Amino acid sequence: MSATNLPSGNLAQGRGDRYRWIVLGVAALAQTTASITAQGIYTLIPSLQTAFHLSEGAGALSVSALNGGQVVTMLMLGWLIDRFGERYVVAFTMVTMGLSALAGAVVSPSYLVLLLFFVLVGTSYASVQPGGTRAIVRWFPPNERGMATGVRQAGLPLGTALAAMVLPLMAATYSWRAALMLQGAIGIAGGILFGLLHRDERNIPGAPPAAPPNLLKAVKLVAGYSALWPVMLAGAAMVTFQYTFATHAIPFIAARFHYSVVAAALLFSISQWLGIAGRVGLAWISDRFWPNRRVRSLGASMAICIAATIALLLLPVGTSNAVLTAIFCVLGLFGVGWYPLYLLQIAEMAPKTVVASTISFSMTLNMVAISVVPPLFGVVVDQASYGVAWSALSLLLLAGIVVLWRGASKAELARVNG
């Protein structure tokens, strides 16, 4: 190697190192805008219940439609990202997601038709998580991935918090159609920006190579990796808790504590703001103070969510706003902030050729769970009470902790060796 070549190579490397921060910013922006478009549907459920005269269970079908759409395409989109890179796959699907939301707002004559458009939103939204996580693994060294994953993942509660602050008020002032049109426009803008600014070229040592096996072989490879299953099942339990909480927290607060829908939505948004801090901080703190113990940190977060849920159930009707805010802060910090702990654990345990496919496989399990449980929760509320429903959800979370704890050592060893 000549002396003249060395500085040039270092300059190119330095530019690549700096560009990773642009990649992180673009990935976080894409997650935020996608969250407003897709997760914002959760915040519109009370408005849809009023507009279409829906029960609690029927309103929660919006969530099932959104997540059911993700189940249909999640594995395929993960494989396409492994095969072709995240830039154009994520950009195209985000624009499609925004167009689906716009179309649903404009042409839906009934709730049933609107649900079909929510399915289309979900089929496109399915690319954002595996694409963004793969970008982090490719662009960042292992010692920075916890921080980078947390920053990118902060986009989800940030988008949900912004949606909770704006969309219910917009729906009450104008209509749910106006709110959904805004969501669609934001999704389109996010997809265009991702396509313009993201780059797939970076690949640091230890990052996944470009050529995955075919889709069927990729699925078999992931499904046959036994060390992943305790983490994936615990993640399914925790994500079920998170999304059931997101679906029913606003109507629960409104009914139980006699808040208006807008006031309940603002309280819910507080949990999402704390979730941002949790997503940025929990993975970094775990790696900084308890290295190679990320699975145990995940289990502790699950236990705290159970305790906070029980505390919420025991509060009297006249509980002060300060106490409710404190509990929602805890639920946001751990019930939303947990996800990077899980996602990075899955990504680092994944076979190197199928990182996005592994994430998509785990998220498909999650989507099946959160397509089924929120409507069932609503049915339990309609037939019994919120107390019974929240208690059952807490027991599900406890079962997830047991499964995770039994497989913790094996999962952490696989992560270290991976």
N, C-alpha and C positions, 0 to 999 in steps of 0.2 A: 504493500500500500504506500503510495507516495504521500509526501508531506502536504502537497496541494489538495489531495483528495480528503484528507482527514478533517480539516475545518469545514469543508463543504458538507461532509456527512454529519458532523456534529451540529451544523446549522439546521440541516433538514430534521435531525432528531429533535433539536430544541423547538422548532416550529411545531412538530408533531406533539411534543409534550405540552406545549401551550394550548394547542387546539383542543386537547381533551376537555378543557374547561368550557369551551364553546359547545362541545358535544354534550357535556353535562347540562349546561344551561338550556340548550335546545330540547334535550330529552325531558327536563323538568317542565319546560313550557308546554311541550306536547302532552305530557301527563295531566297538567293543569287544565288545558283547554278541553282535552278529551273527557276529563272528569266532570267539567261543567256540563258538557253535552250529554253524557251518559248517566253519571251519578246524579246529576241534577233532576233526573226523572223521579228519584226518591222524594225530593222535596216538593214535588208537584202532586203527590198522591192525595193529600187532603183537598186540594183544588179539584182534582179529577173526581174524587168521591162526591163532592158537592155538585159538580157539573153533570155527572152521569148518574147520580143517586145510587152510589155503590156502598156495599157493606165493607167492613174492615178486610175480610178475606178477599173480596172481589177487587178492592183497590190494590192489594198486594200482588195481584196478578201482573201488574205493570213490571214489578221486579222480576217475576218469573219469566215474562216475555223477554226482557232485556238479557237476563242471564242465560235463558234457554238459547237465545241466538248465539251467545258466546260458546256454548257447548257444541253447537253444530260446526263451527269453523275454527275453534281454538287450536286443535292439533294440526290441521292443515296449514294455518297461518304460521304456526311455530316452525313447521318444517320448511315452508317457503322462505322464512327469514333465515334459517340455517343455510338454505340452498342459495339464495340470491342476495342476502343482506337486508338490513332493516330499513334503509333509506326510502326506497320507493314503495316497498310493501306497506310500511306504516303510513307514509304520506298519502298513498292512494286510498287506503281503507279509512283514514280519518276524514278525507274529503267525502267519501261515500257515506260515512256515518253522519256528517253534517247535513248532507243532502236528504238522507232518510228522515232526520228530525224535521227539516223544513217541510218535506212532503207530508209528513204526518200532521203537522200543524195546519197545513193549508187544505188538505183534501179529506181528512177523516170525518165521516158523517156520524160515526158511532164509536163507542168504546172498543168494540171488537176489532174494528178496522184500525184504530189507533194502536192496539196491541200488536197487530201485524207489523206496523212500522217500528214499534219498539223492538221487535225481533230483529228487524233489519239493522237498527242501530247497534244491537248487541253483536251481530255477526261481524260488523266492521270494528267495533271497539276491542275485539278479542286480540288484535295485533299489538296493542300499545304496551302491555306489560312485558311479554316476552321480548319484543323488539328493544325496549328501553333497557331491560336488564342485560341482554346480550351486548348492547353497546357499552355498558359499564364494564363488563367482564373483558371486553376486547380493548378498551382504551385505558383502563386504570390498573395499576399494579395491585397485588393482594392487600398491601398495607393501607391502601386508600379506598378500597371498595366499600367498606362499611360506611364511611362518610359519604361517598358518592352515591351509593344506593339510597341512603337516607335522604339526601338532598333531592334526588329524582323522585323518590316515593312521596316526599312532602307535597308534590304536586297533586296527589289524589285528594287528601283532606283539604288542601288549599282550594282546589276547584269545588269540592263539596261545600266548604264553608262559604265561599263566594256565592254559590248557587243558593244555599239556604238563606243568605242575607238578602238576595235580590229577587229570586224567582217567585217565591210565594207572594211577596209584596207586589211584584209585577202582575202576577196572575189575579190577585185581588183587585188591583187598580184597573187593569185592562181585561185580560183573559188568559187562560192557560195556553191558548194558541199563540199569543204574543210572546209569552215566556219561552215556549218551545221553539219558536222561530229564532229568538235570540240565541238559544242553545245551538241550533243548527249553524248559524252564521259563525259562531265562535269555533265550532269544530272544523269547519272548512278553513278558516284562517289559520288554525293551528296546524292542520295537515299541510298547507302550502308552505308555511314557514319551516316545518320539519324537512320537507323535500328540498328546499332551497339551501338550508344551512348544515344539515347533518352530512357526515362522511362515513363510509363503511371501511375505508382503506386500512385504518390502524389495526395492528395485531401484535401485541406485546408477547414476549415469551410466556408460555403457559396458557395463552388465550386459545379459544377453539379454532381449529382449522376450518377451511371454507367448504369442504366437501362432506356432507352428511350421507349416511345410507338412505335408501328409499324409505318412504313414510312407514310402511308396515314393519320393516326391520328396526327403524328408530323407535316405534312404539314398543316392540318386543324387547328391545334393549333396555328401555326405561322401566317397563313393567316388571322385568326380571331382576331388577336391582333391589334386593330385599332391604338394604340399609335405608333406602329412601322412604319406605312405607310408613314407619312410625311418625316421621316428620310430616309426610303428606296427609296422613289421617288426622294428626293433631291440627295441622293447618286448616283442614276442611272444617273441623269443629270450631276453630277460632274465627275463621272467616264467616261461618254461619252465624255466630254470635254477632260479629261486627255488622253484617248486612241486615240481619233481623232487627238489630238495634236501630240502624239507619232507617229502616222501613217503618218501624212502629214507634220510635221515640217521640216524634212530634204529636201524633194523635194521642199517645199515652199521656204525655204531659198536659195536653189540652183537656183531656177527659178527667184525669186523676186530680190535677191541681188547679183546674179551672182557669187555664191560660187561654188567651186567644191563639189562633193558629200562627199568626205572625210572631207573637211573643214566644211561643214554643219553638218555632223555627230559629229564632235568634238564640235561644238557649242551646238548641242543638248545634248551632254554628260554633258556639264556644268549644264544644267537644272537638270539633274539627280543627279549630285553631290550635288547641293543645295537641291534637294528633300530629300536626306539622312538627311541633317541637319533639314529640316522641319519635317520629320517623327519622328526623335528623339525628337525634341524640342517643336513642336506646342502643342501636347497633354499634355506634362508636364507643359508648360507655362500656358495653359488654366486651368488645374486643380490647379496649384499653385496660380495664381492670380485671376482667375474667377471661383471658384469652383461651380459645378453644372450648368455651363453655356457653356458646350461643344458644344451644338447645335448652339448657337449664334456665337461661334468661327468658326464653320464650315460655317455658312452663310457669315461671314466676309471674309473668305478665298475665297469663291465663287465670291463675289463682286470684290475682288482684281484681280482675274483672268480675269473677264470681262474687267476691266480697262486696264490691261496689254495687252490683245488681241487687244483692240481698238487702243492702242498706237502703237502696232506692225503694224497694218494696215495703220496707218497714216504716217509711216516713209518713207522718200524718198529712191530711189534706192541707192544713194550714202552714206547712213548712215554708220557711223564709226562702226568698230568692237566693240569698247568699249560700245556704246549705245546698240547694239544688245545683247551683253553679259549681260548688266545690266537687260534688259527686260527678257532674258531667265533665269537669276537668280531669278527674282521675280516669273516667271511662275513655275520654279522648286520648290522654297520654298513653295509656296501655292498650285500650281496646281498638285504637286506630294506629298507634305508634308501633305496635308489635310487628308489622308486616315485613320491614326490611330484615329483621332477625330471621324470619322464615324464608324469605325469598333468596337472600344471599346464601343461606345454608343449602337450599336446594340447588342454586346455581353452581356452588363450589363442589358439591357432591356429584354433579351431573357428569356423565361421560363427555369428554371434550368435544366430540364431533356433533353433539346434539344438545347443546345448552338450551337453546330456545325451545326445542322440542320437549325437553324435560320440564321446563317451566310451564309449557303449554299443557303437558300431561297432568301436572299437579293442579294447574288452574282449571282444567276440565273437571276434575273431581270436585274442586271448590264450586264451580258453576252449577254442577248437578245438585250439590247440597243447598246452595242458596237460591236455586230455582224452586226447590220443594219446601224448604222450612219456613220462609216468611209467610207464604199463604197458609200453611198449616198453623202457624202461630196465630194468624188472624182468625182462623176457624175456631181455635181453642178460646180466643178472646170472645168471639161471638157466642160460643156455646157454654163457656164457663166464666173465666175472668182473666184479667191481666196477671193476677197473682199466680194462677196455675200455669199460665203460659211462660212467664219469666222464670218460674221455678224449674219447669221442664227444660228450658234452654240452659239454665245453670248446670243441671245434671248432665246434659250433653257435653258441656265444656269440661266438666269434671272427668268424664270418660276419656276425653281427649288428653287430659293431663296424665292419666294413668297409662295410656298407650305410649305417649311420648316419653315418659319417665322410664318405662321398661326398655325402650330402645335408645336411650340417650347416649350411652357409652359407645355403642356401635355407630351411631350417626356422627358423633363428634370425631371418632377415629377415622371414619370415611372422609370427612371434611378435611382433616389434617393431611391425610395421605393423598387426597385428591389434588 
